Amino acid sequence: GDDDEIERSMSDVESRRTRGSRRSTRNGGDDRELTQRLHALAEQNEVLQDAEQKAYEQIEKLKLLLKEKEDAIATLNDELKATHNEAERNASLRDEARQQYEHLQKELQDAKNMAME
């Protein structure tokens, strides 16, 4: 009786130990898989962070480029206004010169007419 009971309890302990070790192997496998997935995710995260950083840097470069283009456009606009104003002044001076020329021609004609009389 006692020998049978000892045998049975020894076999229970052994079977529990093997079940436990099977479980830990299975969990160990799960742990390894989880660890690999974690590493893969960490690498993916780094890649994404690098991509995000490069995108931000690209955005900053584009902002600077845009600012340069806006400044260039403002400069060209100022030059265009100045050129337009100069063209208007020239047209005005041309009109004045034409009026003076016509006036002088009329005076000359009047002087010739008086000389003829």
mmCIF file of the C-alpha atoms, coordinates in Angstrom:
data_MODEL
# 
_entry.id   MODEL 
# 
loop_
_atom_site.group_PDB 
_atom_site.id 
_atom_site.type_symbol 
_atom_site.label_atom_id 
_atom_site.label_alt_id 
_atom_site.label_comp_id 
_atom_site.label_asym_id 
_atom_site.label_entity_id 
_atom_site.label_seq_id 
_atom_site.pdbx_PDB_ins_code 
_atom_site.Cartn_x 
_atom_site.Cartn_y 
_atom_site.Cartn_z 
_atom_site.occupancy 
_atom_site.B_iso_or_equiv 
_atom_site.pdbx_formal_charge 
_atom_site.auth_seq_id 
_atom_site.auth_comp_id 
_atom_site.auth_asym_id 
_atom_site.auth_atom_id 
_atom_site.pdbx_PDB_model_num 
ATOM 1   C CA . GLY A 1 1   ? 0.000  0.000   0.000   1.00 0.00 ? 1   GLY A CA 1 
ATOM 2   C CA . ASP A 1 2   ? 2.626  2.527   1.060   1.00 0.00 ? 2   ASP A CA 1 
ATOM 3   C CA . ASP A 1 3   ? 4.895  1.621   -1.870  1.00 0.00 ? 3   ASP A CA 1 
ATOM 4   C CA . ASP A 1 4   ? 1.994  2.042   -4.310  1.00 0.00 ? 4   ASP A CA 1 
ATOM 5   C CA . GLU A 1 5   ? 1.120  5.410   -2.818  1.00 0.00 ? 5   GLU A CA 1 
ATOM 6   C CA . ILE A 1 6   ? 4.732  6.601   -2.958  1.00 0.00 ? 6   ILE A CA 1 
ATOM 7   C CA . GLU A 1 7   ? 4.975  5.370   -6.555  1.00 0.00 ? 7   GLU A CA 1 
ATOM 8   C CA . ARG A 1 8   ? 1.766  7.190   -7.472  1.00 0.00 ? 8   ARG A CA 1 
ATOM 9   C CA . SER A 1 9   ? 2.841  10.480  -5.866  1.00 0.00 ? 9   SER A CA 1 
ATOM 10  C CA . MET A 1 10  ? 6.297  10.214  -7.518  1.00 0.00 ? 10  MET A CA 1 
ATOM 11  C CA . SER A 1 11  ? 4.579  9.681   -10.865 1.00 0.00 ? 11  SER A CA 1 
ATOM 12  C CA . ASP A 1 12  ? 2.253  12.685  -10.183 1.00 0.00 ? 12  ASP A CA 1 
ATOM 13  C CA . VAL A 1 13  ? 5.258  14.878  -9.409  1.00 0.00 ? 13  VAL A CA 1 
ATOM 14  C CA . GLU A 1 14  ? 7.045  13.669  -12.557 1.00 0.00 ? 14  GLU A CA 1 
ATOM 15  C CA . SER A 1 15  ? 3.984  14.209  -14.727 1.00 0.00 ? 15  SER A CA 1 
ATOM 16  C CA . ARG A 1 16  ? 3.445  17.694  -13.289 1.00 0.00 ? 16  ARG A CA 1 
ATOM 17  C CA . ARG A 1 17  ? 7.113  18.513  -13.917 1.00 0.00 ? 17  ARG A CA 1 
ATOM 18  C CA . THR A 1 18  ? 6.918  17.399  -17.582 1.00 0.00 ? 18  THR A CA 1 
ATOM 19  C CA . ARG A 1 19  ? 3.625  19.233  -18.096 1.00 0.00 ? 19  ARG A CA 1 
ATOM 20  C CA . GLY A 1 20  ? 5.202  22.329  -16.550 1.00 0.00 ? 20  GLY A CA 1 
ATOM 21  C CA . SER A 1 21  ? 8.273  22.060  -18.728 1.00 0.00 ? 21  SER A CA 1 
ATOM 22  C CA . ARG A 1 22  ? 6.102  21.572  -21.830 1.00 0.00 ? 22  ARG A CA 1 
ATOM 23  C CA . ARG A 1 23  ? 4.155  24.674  -20.849 1.00 0.00 ? 23  ARG A CA 1 
ATOM 24  C CA . SER A 1 24  ? 7.319  26.696  -20.295 1.00 0.00 ? 24  SER A CA 1 
ATOM 25  C CA . THR A 1 25  ? 8.693  25.514  -23.655 1.00 0.00 ? 25  THR A CA 1 
ATOM 26  C CA . ARG A 1 26  ? 5.488  26.561  -25.317 1.00 0.00 ? 26  ARG A CA 1 
ATOM 27  C CA . ASN A 1 27  ? 5.549  29.901  -23.492 1.00 0.00 ? 27  ASN A CA 1 
ATOM 28  C CA . GLY A 1 28  ? 9.242  30.196  -24.261 1.00 0.00 ? 28  GLY A CA 1 
ATOM 29  C CA . GLY A 1 29  ? 8.342  29.803  -27.909 1.00 0.00 ? 29  GLY A CA 1 
ATOM 30  C CA . ASP A 1 30  ? 5.697  32.467  -27.489 1.00 0.00 ? 30  ASP A CA 1 
ATOM 31  C CA . ASP A 1 31  ? 8.241  34.675  -25.728 1.00 0.00 ? 31  ASP A CA 1 
ATOM 32  C CA . ARG A 1 32  ? 10.744 34.210  -28.537 1.00 0.00 ? 32  ARG A CA 1 
ATOM 33  C CA . GLU A 1 33  ? 8.087  35.022  -31.130 1.00 0.00 ? 33  GLU A CA 1 
ATOM 34  C CA . LEU A 1 34  ? 6.928  38.060  -29.154 1.00 0.00 ? 34  LEU A CA 1 
ATOM 35  C CA . THR A 1 35  ? 10.532 39.214  -28.726 1.00 0.00 ? 35  THR A CA 1 
ATOM 36  C CA . GLN A 1 36  ? 11.139 38.880  -32.474 1.00 0.00 ? 36  GLN A CA 1 
ATOM 37  C CA . ARG A 1 37  ? 7.935  40.776  -33.226 1.00 0.00 ? 37  ARG A CA 1 
ATOM 38  C CA . LEU A 1 38  ? 8.908  43.446  -30.695 1.00 0.00 ? 38  LEU A CA 1 
ATOM 39  C CA . HIS A 1 39  ? 12.328 43.841  -32.339 1.00 0.00 ? 39  HIS A CA 1 
ATOM 40  C CA . ALA A 1 40  ? 10.692 44.019  -35.780 1.00 0.00 ? 40  ALA A CA 1 
ATOM 41  C CA . LEU A 1 41  ? 8.274  46.681  -34.524 1.00 0.00 ? 41  LEU A CA 1 
ATOM 42  C CA . ALA A 1 42  ? 11.113 48.628  -32.904 1.00 0.00 ? 42  ALA A CA 1 
ATOM 43  C CA . GLU A 1 43  ? 13.035 48.576  -36.204 1.00 0.00 ? 43  GLU A CA 1 
ATOM 44  C CA . GLN A 1 44  ? 9.899  49.631  -38.099 1.00 0.00 ? 44  GLN A CA 1 
ATOM 45  C CA . ASN A 1 45  ? 9.391  52.424  -35.580 1.00 0.00 ? 45  ASN A CA 1 
ATOM 46  C CA . GLU A 1 46  ? 12.963 53.651  -36.114 1.00 0.00 ? 46  GLU A CA 1 
ATOM 47  C CA . VAL A 1 47  ? 12.494 53.583  -39.883 1.00 0.00 ? 47  VAL A CA 1 
ATOM 48  C CA . LEU A 1 48  ? 9.247  55.538  -39.540 1.00 0.00 ? 48  LEU A CA 1 
ATOM 49  C CA . GLN A 1 49  ? 10.855 58.055  -37.166 1.00 0.00 ? 49  GLN A CA 1 
ATOM 50  C CA . ASP A 1 50  ? 13.730 58.548  -39.628 1.00 0.00 ? 50  ASP A CA 1 
ATOM 51  C CA . ALA A 1 51  ? 11.229 59.025  -42.458 1.00 0.00 ? 51  ALA A CA 1 
ATOM 52  C CA . GLU A 1 52  ? 9.251  61.492  -40.354 1.00 0.00 ? 52  GLU A CA 1 
ATOM 53  C CA . GLN A 1 53  ? 12.426 63.424  -39.490 1.00 0.00 ? 53  GLN A CA 1 
ATOM 54  C CA . LYS A 1 54  ? 13.418 63.563  -43.177 1.00 0.00 ? 54  LYS A CA 1 
ATOM 55  C CA . ALA A 1 55  ? 9.906  64.720  -44.070 1.00 0.00 ? 55  ALA A CA 1 
ATOM 56  C CA . TYR A 1 56  ? 10.112 67.534  -41.495 1.00 0.00 ? 56  TYR A CA 1 
ATOM 57  C CA . GLU A 1 57  ? 13.546 68.544  -42.803 1.00 0.00 ? 57  GLU A CA 1 
ATOM 58  C CA . GLN A 1 58  ? 12.162 68.526  -46.364 1.00 0.00 ? 58  GLN A CA 1 
ATOM 59  C CA . ILE A 1 59  ? 9.218  70.682  -45.215 1.00 0.00 ? 59  ILE A CA 1 
ATOM 60  C CA . GLU A 1 60  ? 11.634 73.168  -43.621 1.00 0.00 ? 60  GLU A CA 1 
ATOM 61  C CA . LYS A 1 61  ? 13.706 73.314  -46.827 1.00 0.00 ? 61  LYS A CA 1 
ATOM 62  C CA . LEU A 1 62  ? 10.538 73.867  -48.858 1.00 0.00 ? 62  LEU A CA 1 
ATOM 63  C CA . LYS A 1 63  ? 9.411  76.621  -46.471 1.00 0.00 ? 63  LYS A CA 1 
ATOM 64  C CA . LEU A 1 64  ? 12.753 78.390  -46.956 1.00 0.00 ? 64  LEU A CA 1 
ATOM 65  C CA . LEU A 1 65  ? 12.520 77.947  -50.721 1.00 0.00 ? 65  LEU A CA 1 
ATOM 66  C CA . LEU A 1 66  ? 8.966  79.311  -50.689 1.00 0.00 ? 66  LEU A CA 1 
ATOM 67  C CA . LYS A 1 67  ? 10.106 82.324  -48.625 1.00 0.00 ? 67  LYS A CA 1 
ATOM 68  C CA . GLU A 1 68  ? 12.926 82.985  -51.128 1.00 0.00 ? 68  GLU A CA 1 
ATOM 69  C CA . LYS A 1 69  ? 10.459 82.762  -54.033 1.00 0.00 ? 69  LYS A CA 1 
ATOM 70  C CA . GLU A 1 70  ? 7.983  85.076  -52.261 1.00 0.00 ? 70  GLU A CA 1 
ATOM 71  C CA . ASP A 1 71  ? 10.797 87.584  -51.625 1.00 0.00 ? 71  ASP A CA 1 
ATOM 72  C CA . ALA A 1 72  ? 11.874 87.373  -55.276 1.00 0.00 ? 72  ALA A CA 1 
ATOM 73  C CA . ILE A 1 73  ? 8.267  87.930  -56.402 1.00 0.00 ? 73  ILE A CA 1 
ATOM 74  C CA . ALA A 1 74  ? 7.935  90.941  -54.075 1.00 0.00 ? 74  ALA A CA 1 
ATOM 75  C CA . THR A 1 75  ? 11.163 92.384  -55.506 1.00 0.00 ? 75  THR A CA 1 
ATOM 76  C CA . LEU A 1 76  ? 9.958  91.835  -59.075 1.00 0.00 ? 76  LEU A CA 1 
ATOM 77  C CA . ASN A 1 77  ? 6.616  93.447  -58.179 1.00 0.00 ? 77  ASN A CA 1 
ATOM 78  C CA . ASP A 1 78  ? 8.428  96.513  -56.824 1.00 0.00 ? 78  ASP A CA 1 
ATOM 79  C CA . GLU A 1 79  ? 10.573 96.701  -59.964 1.00 0.00 ? 79  GLU A CA 1 
ATOM 80  C CA . LEU A 1 80  ? 7.468  96.344  -62.134 1.00 0.00 ? 80  LEU A CA 1 
ATOM 81  C CA . LYS A 1 81  ? 5.718  99.201  -60.268 1.00 0.00 ? 81  LYS A CA 1 
ATOM 82  C CA . ALA A 1 82  ? 8.815  101.375 -60.600 1.00 0.00 ? 82  ALA A CA 1 
ATOM 83  C CA . THR A 1 83  ? 9.055  100.599 -64.331 1.00 0.00 ? 83  THR A CA 1 
ATOM 84  C CA . HIS A 1 84  ? 5.335  101.319 -64.764 1.00 0.00 ? 84  HIS A CA 1 
ATOM 85  C CA . ASN A 1 85  ? 5.685  104.662 -62.920 1.00 0.00 ? 85  ASN A CA 1 
ATOM 86  C CA . GLU A 1 86  ? 8.711  105.545 -65.050 1.00 0.00 ? 86  GLU A CA 1 
ATOM 87  C CA . ALA A 1 87  ? 6.773  104.673 -68.220 1.00 0.00 ? 87  ALA A CA 1 
ATOM 88  C CA . GLU A 1 88  ? 3.921  106.928 -67.073 1.00 0.00 ? 88  GLU A CA 1 
ATOM 89  C CA . ARG A 1 89  ? 6.381  109.781 -66.376 1.00 0.00 ? 89  ARG A CA 1 
ATOM 90  C CA . ASN A 1 90  ? 7.961  109.271 -69.799 1.00 0.00 ? 90  ASN A CA 1 
ATOM 91  C CA . ALA A 1 91  ? 4.544  109.333 -71.479 1.00 0.00 ? 91  ALA A CA 1 
ATOM 92  C CA . SER A 1 92  ? 3.703  112.522 -69.586 1.00 0.00 ? 92  SER A CA 1 
ATOM 93  C CA . LEU A 1 93  ? 7.030  114.140 -70.613 1.00 0.00 ? 93  LEU A CA 1 
ATOM 94  C CA . ARG A 1 94  ? 6.416  113.033 -74.212 1.00 0.00 ? 94  ARG A CA 1 
ATOM 95  C CA . ASP A 1 95  ? 2.965  114.675 -74.146 1.00 0.00 ? 95  ASP A CA 1 
ATOM 96  C CA . GLU A 1 96  ? 4.466  117.893 -72.738 1.00 0.00 ? 96  GLU A CA 1 
ATOM 97  C CA . ALA A 1 97  ? 7.223  117.870 -75.357 1.00 0.00 ? 97  ALA A CA 1 
ATOM 98  C CA . ARG A 1 98  ? 4.666  117.317 -78.171 1.00 0.00 ? 98  ARG A CA 1 
ATOM 99  C CA . GLN A 1 99  ? 2.510  120.188 -76.861 1.00 0.00 ? 99  GLN A CA 1 
ATOM 100 C CA . GLN A 1 100 ? 5.557  122.496 -76.674 1.00 0.00 ? 100 GLN A CA 1 
ATOM 101 C CA . TYR A 1 101 ? 6.624  121.420 -80.179 1.00 0.00 ? 101 TYR A CA 1 
ATOM 102 C CA . GLU A 1 102 ? 3.124  122.080 -81.570 1.00 0.00 ? 102 GLU A CA 1 
ATOM 103 C CA . HIS A 1 103 ? 3.033  125.426 -79.767 1.00 0.00 ? 103 HIS A CA 1 
ATOM 104 C CA . LEU A 1 104 ? 6.460  126.418 -81.156 1.00 0.00 ? 104 LEU A CA 1 
ATOM 105 C CA . GLN A 1 105 ? 5.418  125.317 -84.684 1.00 0.00 ? 105 GLN A CA 1 
ATOM 106 C CA . LYS A 1 106 ? 2.274  127.469 -84.391 1.00 0.00 ? 106 LYS A CA 1 
ATOM 107 C CA . GLU A 1 107 ? 4.377  130.464 -83.205 1.00 0.00 ? 107 GLU A CA 1 
ATOM 108 C CA . LEU A 1 108 ? 6.778  129.871 -86.090 1.00 0.00 ? 108 LEU A CA 1 
ATOM 109 C CA . GLN A 1 109 ? 3.883  129.750 -88.557 1.00 0.00 ? 109 GLN A CA 1 
ATOM 110 C CA . ASP A 1 110 ? 2.439  132.928 -87.031 1.00 0.00 ? 110 ASP A CA 1 
ATOM 111 C CA . ALA A 1 111 ? 5.834  134.633 -87.368 1.00 0.00 ? 111 ALA A CA 1 
ATOM 112 C CA . LYS A 1 112 ? 6.093  133.550 -91.057 1.00 0.00 ? 112 LYS A CA 1 
ATOM 113 C CA . ASN A 1 113 ? 2.570  134.779 -91.711 1.00 0.00 ? 113 ASN A CA 1 
ATOM 114 C CA . MET A 1 114 ? 3.387  138.145 -90.123 1.00 0.00 ? 114 MET A CA 1 
ATOM 115 C CA . ALA A 1 115 ? 6.572  138.357 -92.199 1.00 0.00 ? 115 ALA A CA 1 
ATOM 116 C CA . MET A 1 116 ? 4.589  137.646 -95.353 1.00 0.00 ? 116 MET A CA 1 
ATOM 117 C CA . GLU A 1 117 ? 2.152  140.500 -94.671 1.00 0.00 ? 117 GLU A CA 1 
# 
